[in-house]
Amino acid sequence: MKIGWIGTGVMGKSMAGHLLAAGHELTVFNRSREKARELLERGASWAASPSEVARSSELVFTMVGYPEDVREVVLGTQGALAGLPPGGIVVDCTTSSPSLAVEIAERAAAQGAAALDAPVSGGDIGARNAMLSIMVGGDAVAFERVRPLLEKMGRTVVRQGGPGSGQHTKMVNQILIAAGMVALCEGIVYARAAGLDAERVMESVSGGAAGSWSLSNYGPRILKGDLAPGFYVEHFIKDLKIALDEADRMKLCLPGLALAKQLYTMLSALGGGRNGTHALIRVIETMCGRANPS
């Protein structure tokens, strides 16, 4: 198929690469061409704008940073919908606003096209290994057309319902991750303060009820002092704000989510906005007056 890809950052590059490896014809756009260099060297074509990507594609995927970026690359004057032919599909894999996903779907339908919101979870590791969880909202027929491509990038691909439902599901995902990361970092700080070998402790607890994806994948990074991003803190703060805004709209009180947002905002103030989400350990250590020994 002729596929367009907009956004070749930490995760987008790997996700697009799986489609290229599967033999699809790929046209890419990114604000920085250098970040698309690897895909271009593997045979992808370059386009000068999102609309140019769409003109040469049956399906267009977007994987950018913030809702305002989604609005620009999809709905802007040079956005994907400006070039998408009738019958085309835009699939937004960015974690974005549910209401924006609904707006995009309505705009696409008005011009005889379709749009799916398909945010993903699994970080850089999941993207590289094609083991992402992909949560999809939108038209069922469009979903079935896109499903084989999503299955090249993810291990779990589930349509949740109509437009916006994929984004709402991703908010559930982020709420769970946020609370779990706070617990993981607090557990490590406690283990070290008690004079335990934190690595040995993680080995013991990972096989029991406390085990989690974050513990298995981010725990070792924390213990090594590796705070490189699989997913940027600044993007996670954006996600938590969306979740809190949606919770307010639904008149929900989610105190754990509010606390996590506050702690991650503190981490950003400490200069950790471009670290991975597991860098939250820095905030817990700072609050406890304990430096990371690694």
Buried (B, 14 or more C-beta within 10 A) or exposed (E): BBBBBBBBBBBBBBBBBBBBEBEBBBBBBBBEEEBBBBBBEEEBBBBEBBBBBBBBBBBBBBBBBBBEBBBBBBBBEBBBBBBBEEEBBBBBBBBBBBBBBBBBBEBBBEEEBBBBBBBBBBBBBBBBEBEBBBBBBBBEEBBEBBEEBBBBBBEBBEBBEBBBBBBBBBBEBBBBBBBBBBBBBBBBBBBBEEEEEBEEBBEEBEEEEBEBBBBEBBBEBBBEEBBEBBBBBBBBBBBBBBBBBBBEEEEEEBEEBBEBBEBBBBBBEBEBBBBBBBBBBBBBBEEEEEEBEE
